[in-house]
Structure formats: C-alpha cells, structure tokens
Amino acid sequence: MTTKEKITETALDLFSQRGYDGVSVRDIARAVGIRESSIYNHFQSKRAVFDAIVDLCVQQSERYFREGGLPYDAGDDASVYAGIGMEDLQELIERTFRFFFDDPWNARFRRLLLLSQYADPRCRDIYRRLYRDKCVRVQAYIFAALMDAGELRREDPPAVAAEFHGPMFMLIHTCDSFEEARPFIRAHVEQFRKNYERRADS
C-alpha cells in the first residue's frame, strides 16, 4: 500500500469514527505514522483527502454493480429484472443491497456521512444524493421498464420507487449486518411484488 493509499484508508477510519469535523490533518498524520507536512505531499488539504475518499467509494460501488450485471444508473440495461420468478428476484435484490453492508469501504463511508451530515453541508448533500436520490432514481427507472413490459401494473414510477426504497433505506441504516436485514428485505420484496405485480385479468 502506498503512503497516499494509507492516508486515504486511515482518514476514512477516523472520519467514520469521529465525523469529518472531528478529525484534523494532524490526527491523520499521527495515525499513519508520518509528519503532518507529509500529508501535503499527497493532498492539498483535509477536504482533498475527503474528496479522494468520495471518489474511491463511488468508483467501487459502480464497479460492484457493473461487474455484477446490475443497473447502476438510469439508462442502464434493466432487463435482468424482466420475466424472472420470485426467488430470482429476491436473489437479485439481495445482491444489490448486500453491497451496502458487506463492502468495508462503503460501510465506513456511510457512517462518515451519517455522523457529519448535520455539521457539514457537503456531507449532507452527498449522503442524500447517493443513498436517497440516486437509489430512488435508479429504482424508478427499473420500475418504469417493468411497467412498460407489462410486468407491473401502471403507476407513477418515482412514487413506487420511493415506497420501495423507504424500508430498504431504514434497514441499511439500522441493521448491523446483511444477515440481520435479510429476512426483512425478503418479506418487503415479497409483499411489494404482491401489491404491484400485474395480474392476468387486470
């Protein structure tokens, strides 16, 4: 691991424990085992360290979704959700949401944003953009595609996505592990599909 990578990794650890405002450049340098001035050989400021963490976490999440064949953004191929049975749907959704628990960078990054959102407007905006707005936007796109294919009854996709994501958002932020969240996810997906699946006679 390079010094720059150690700085980023250590800063994420500290930020996730104390929040962005609770950590100084000196704290990061001390934890890495280098002089404070050495931080500035790699980053212009503490904010630059934070920005590097944001970029890395976003890149890792995109890699996870794309390598798994899962839609990462509106406009991606959503056909993976089309014409599948309940067990396959459960598996897909579990794979999607497992990332938020099992990826060690994402788990710490989410804690960092949670801790810092009230003191730092940029942390608040990133938190809302990544864990609320983006999730609902992508899910609305998927639901719209399934409605167009006649697999879900026609409703307002953003409203349906918000209804779906609300419990998922709660589970991501209140469960300590994916295994704790999994039975609730399964029950939610099953009930949601019963509510919105298009019947042959509808």
C-alpha positions as CSV (number, residue, x, y, z in Angstrom):
1,M,0.0,0.0,0.0
2,T,1.4,3.4,-0.9
3,T,1.6,6.3,1.5
4,K,-1.2,8.0,-0.3
5,E,-3.4,4.9,0.0
6,K,-2.5,4.6,3.7
7,I,-3.6,8.3,4.2
8,T,-6.9,7.7,2.5
9,E,-7.6,4.4,4.3
10,T,-6.7,5.9,7.7
11,A,-8.6,9.1,7.1
12,L,-11.8,7.1,6.3
13,D,-11.3,5.1,9.5
14,L,-11.0,8.2,11.6
15,F,-13.8,10.1,9.8
16,S,-16.2,7.2,10.2
17,Q,-15.5,7.1,14.0
18,R,-15.4,10.9,14.8
19,G,-17.0,12.6,11.8
20,Y,-15.3,14.9,9.3
21,D,-15.1,17.9,11.6
22,G,-13.8,15.7,14.5
23,V,-10.5,14.8,12.7
24,S,-7.6,17.1,11.8
25,V,-4.8,16.7,9.4
26,R,-2.5,16.2,12.4
27,D,-4.7,13.3,13.6
28,I,-4.5,11.6,10.2
29,A,-0.7,12.0,10.1
30,R,-0.2,10.7,13.6
31,A,-2.4,7.6,12.8
32,V,-0.5,6.9,9.6
33,G,2.8,7.4,11.3
34,I,4.1,10.3,9.2
35,R,4.7,14.0,9.8
36,E,1.8,16.4,9.2
37,S,3.7,18.2,6.5
38,S,4.0,14.8,4.6
39,I,0.2,14.8,4.1
40,Y,0.6,17.8,1.9
41,N,2.9,16.0,-0.4
42,H,-0.1,14.0,-1.5
43,F,-3.2,16.2,-0.7
44,Q,-3.7,19.9,-0.7
45,S,-6.0,19.9,2.3
46,K,-8.2,17.7,4.6
47,R,-11.0,18.4,2.1
48,A,-8.9,17.0,-0.7
49,V,-8.5,13.8,1.4
50,F,-12.2,13.6,1.8
51,D,-12.8,14.2,-1.9
52,A,-10.5,11.3,-2.7
53,I,-12.5,9.1,-0.3
54,V,-15.7,10.1,-2.1
55,D,-14.3,9.4,-5.5
56,L,-12.9,6.0,-4.4
57,C,-16.2,4.9,-2.8
58,V,-18.3,5.9,-5.8
59,Q,-15.9,4.1,-8.1
60,Q,-16.0,0.9,-6.0
61,S,-19.8,0.9,-5.9
62,E,-20.0,1.4,-9.7
63,R,-17.6,-1.4,-10.2
64,Y,-19.6,-3.8,-7.9
65,F,-22.9,-3.1,-9.7
66,R,-21.5,-3.2,-13.3
67,E,-19.4,-6.3,-12.7
68,G,-22.5,-8.0,-11.2
69,G,-24.6,-7.0,-14.2
70,L,-26.8,-4.8,-12.0
71,P,-28.2,-1.4,-13.2
72,Y,-26.1,1.3,-11.6
73,D,-27.8,4.3,-13.1
74,A,-30.9,5.3,-15.1
75,G,-30.4,4.2,-18.7
76,D,-28.5,1.0,-17.8
77,D,-29.9,-2.3,-19.0
78,A,-32.7,-3.3,-16.7
79,S,-33.7,-6.5,-18.5
80,V,-32.0,-8.5,-15.7
81,Y,-35.3,-7.9,-13.7
82,A,-37.6,-8.9,-16.5
83,G,-39.6,-12.2,-16.6
84,I,-38.0,-13.7,-13.5
85,G,-39.5,-15.7,-10.7
86,M,-39.8,-14.6,-7.0
87,E,-36.6,-16.5,-5.9
88,D,-34.5,-15.0,-8.7
89,L,-35.9,-11.5,-7.9
90,Q,-35.1,-12.0,-4.2
91,E,-31.5,-13.1,-5.1
92,L,-31.0,-10.0,-7.4
93,I,-32.3,-7.6,-4.8
94,E,-30.3,-9.2,-2.0
95,R,-27.1,-9.0,-4.2
96,T,-27.9,-5.3,-4.7
97,F,-28.4,-4.4,-1.1
98,R,-25.7,-6.7,0.3
99,F,-23.1,-4.3,-1.1
100,F,-24.2,-1.6,1.4
101,F,-23.4,-4.0,4.3
102,D,-20.5,-6.1,3.1
103,D,-18.3,-3.6,1.3
104,P,-15.9,-2.4,4.0
105,W,-15.3,1.0,2.4
106,N,-19.0,1.7,1.8
107,A,-19.9,0.8,5.4
108,R,-17.4,3.2,6.8
109,F,-18.2,5.9,4.2
110,R,-21.9,5.7,5.1
111,R,-21.1,6.1,8.8
112,L,-18.9,9.1,8.0
113,L,-21.7,10.8,6.1
114,L,-24.2,10.0,8.8
115,L,-22.0,11.4,11.5
116,S,-21.1,14.5,9.5
117,Q,-24.4,15.4,7.7
118,Y,-25.6,18.0,10.3
119,A,-22.2,19.8,10.7
120,D,-21.0,19.7,7.1
121,P,-23.4,20.7,4.3
122,R,-21.3,18.9,1.7
123,C,-21.5,15.6,3.6
124,R,-25.3,16.1,3.9
125,D,-25.6,16.7,0.2
126,I,-23.5,13.7,-0.8
127,Y,-25.4,11.5,1.7
128,R,-28.8,12.5,0.3
129,R,-27.6,12.3,-3.3
130,L,-26.1,8.8,-3.0
131,Y,-28.3,7.0,-0.5
132,R,-31.6,8.6,-1.3
133,D,-31.9,10.4,-4.6
134,K,-29.8,8.1,-6.7
135,C,-31.4,4.9,-5.3
136,V,-34.9,6.2,-6.0
137,R,-33.9,7.4,-9.4
138,V,-32.5,4.1,-10.5
139,Q,-35.3,2.1,-8.9
140,A,-37.9,4.4,-10.7
141,Y,-36.2,3.6,-14.0
142,I,-36.3,-0.1,-13.3
143,F,-40.0,0.0,-12.3
144,A,-40.9,2.1,-15.4
145,A,-39.2,-0.6,-17.6
146,L,-41.1,-3.3,-15.9
147,M,-44.4,-1.4,-16.2
148,D,-43.7,-0.8,-19.9
149,A,-43.1,-4.6,-20.2
150,G,-46.5,-5.3,-18.6
151,E,-44.9,-7.0,-15.6
152,L,-46.0,-4.4,-13.0
153,R,-49.3,-2.5,-13.0
154,R,-49.0,1.1,-14.3
155,E,-48.3,3.6,-11.5
156,D,-46.1,6.6,-11.1
157,P,-42.6,5.1,-11.1
158,P,-40.9,7.7,-8.8
159,A,-43.7,7.3,-6.2
160,V,-43.4,3.5,-6.4
161,A,-39.6,3.7,-6.1
162,A,-39.9,5.9,-3.0
163,E,-42.3,3.4,-1.5
164,F,-40.0,0.6,-2.2
165,H,-36.8,2.3,-1.1
166,G,-38.1,3.7,2.2
167,P,-37.9,0.4,4.1
168,M,-34.7,-0.5,2.4
169,F,-33.1,2.8,3.5
170,M,-34.2,2.1,7.1
171,L,-32.7,-1.4,7.0
172,I,-29.4,-0.1,5.6
173,H,-29.1,2.4,8.4
174,T,-30.4,0.4,11.4
175,C,-29.1,-3.2,10.8
176,D,-25.6,-4.2,11.8
177,S,-25.3,-6.9,9.2
178,F,-26.8,-8.1,6.0
179,E,-27.9,-11.3,7.7
180,E,-29.9,-9.2,10.2
181,A,-31.5,-7.3,7.4
182,R,-32.1,-10.2,5.0
183,P,-35.4,-11.6,6.4
184,F,-36.9,-8.1,6.4
185,I,-35.7,-7.5,2.9
186,R,-37.3,-10.7,1.7
187,A,-40.6,-10.0,3.4
188,H,-40.6,-6.5,1.9
189,V,-39.8,-7.6,-1.6
190,E,-42.5,-10.4,-1.5
191,Q,-45.2,-8.0,-0.2
192,F,-44.2,-5.3,-2.7
193,R,-44.4,-7.7,-5.6
194,K,-47.8,-8.9,-4.5
195,N,-49.0,-5.3,-4.3
196,Y,-47.7,-4.3,-7.7
197,E,-47.5,-7.4,-9.9
198,R,-49.8,-7.1,-12.8
199,R,-52.4,-9.8,-12.8
200,A,-53.5,-11.6,-16.0
201,D,-57.1,-10.3,-15.6
202,S,-56.1,-6.7,-14.8
